[in-house]
Structures are given as C-alpha cells and as structure tokens.
Amino acid sequence: MASKSNGKLNLSFPDEKMKVLEFCLTEKGKDLDELLTEFLDGLYRKNVPVIMRKYIEPDKKKEDKENENPSGRKEISNENASVSGPY
C-alpha cells in the first residue's frame, strides 16, 4: 500500500495553557496529538461531502468494501423472511 503523506498544522496557543493541558492529559493517559487528529478527522467527515472524499481518497472505497464484507461473500437480507422447521 502506498504511504500517505500528512500535512502540517501550526497553531498558536498560550504556553501556560499548553503546559497545563499536556500535564492533565498525561495524567489521564491521553495524547494531545491523537486527540487533535481525532478531532480533525471528525471535522473533515462533517464538512467534506462524501462525493469529494471518494474522489480524493480512492483507496478508501476499496477498504470500505472489504470492511463491510471481509469474507467476500454476497450478503442477502430480508427483514420479512422466516424460517420454520425442526432444528
């Protein structure tokens, strides 16, 4: 699989607040970078239309299909179907 490059993001935040935030997160066993990445992923999903995501993430479609049905078998569902008989 090809490696994906990540963009850089520079933020300004008061030093004292940053130190306290990092300290408190460390006490809770959390990582600021991971939390910010999760937040940005959510922001991306909320604001970028699916059609655009499919266009710029061509490998994502293939991964989604594999995750939906990892066995490769066709799944059939019928909410009104019933099965009877001795089992």
C-alpha positions in Angstrom: 0.0 0.0 0.0 1.3 3.4 -0.8 2.2 5.6 2.1 0.1 8.7 2.6 1.8 12.0 3.4 0.4 14.2 6.1 0.1 17.9 6.0 1.5 20.1 8.9 -0.7 22.3 11.0 0.7 25.1 13.2 -1.5 26.5 15.9 -0.9 29.4 18.3 -1.9 28.7 21.9 -0.7 30.3 25.1 2.3 28.5 26.6 0.9 28.2 30.1 -2.3 26.7 28.9 -0.5 24.3 26.7 1.7 23.1 29.5 -1.2 22.6 31.8 -3.3 20.9 29.1 -0.4 18.4 28.3 0.1 17.7 32.0 -3.6 17.0 32.6 -3.9 14.8 29.5 -0.8 12.9 30.5 -2.3 12.3 34.0 -5.4 10.8 32.2 -3.2 8.7 29.9 -4.2 10.7 26.8 -2.1 12.1 24.0 -2.8 15.6 22.7 -1.6 14.8 19.1 -4.0 11.8 19.0 -6.9 13.8 20.3 -6.3 16.6 17.8 -6.1 14.1 15.0 -9.4 12.5 16.0 -11.0 16.0 16.2 -9.7 17.0 12.8 -10.9 13.7 11.3 -14.4 14.4 12.7 -14.3 17.9 11.4 -13.2 16.6 8.0 -16.0 14.0 7.9 -18.6 16.6 9.0 -17.7 19.2 6.5 -16.3 17.4 3.4 -19.1 15.9 1.3 -18.8 12.1 0.7 -18.5 12.6 -3.0 -15.4 14.7 -2.6 -14.0 12.3 0.0 -14.4 9.4 -2.6 -12.6 11.5 -5.2 -9.6 12.4 -3.1 -9.5 9.0 -1.2 -9.7 6.4 -4.0 -8.1 3.7 -1.8 -10.7 4.4 0.9 -13.6 2.9 -1.3 -11.7 -0.4 -1.7 -11.0 -0.5 2.1 -14.7 0.3 3.0 -15.9 -2.5 0.7 -13.5 -5.0 2.3 -14.5 -3.9 5.8 -18.2 -4.3 5.0 -17.9 -7.9 4.0 -14.4 -9.3 4.7 -15.4 -12.9 3.6 -16.1 -11.7 0.0 -19.5 -13.5 0.1 -22.6 -11.7 -1.1 -24.9 -11.0 1.8 -28.6 -11.2 1.4 -31.1 -9.8 3.9 -34.8 -9.9 4.0 -36.5 -8.5 7.1 -39.7 -10.3 6.4 -38.1 -13.8 5.8 -38.9 -16.5 8.3 -37.5 -20.0 8.7 -39.6 -22.8 10.1 -38.9 -26.4 10.7 -37.2 -28.6 13.3 -33.7 -27.5 14.2 
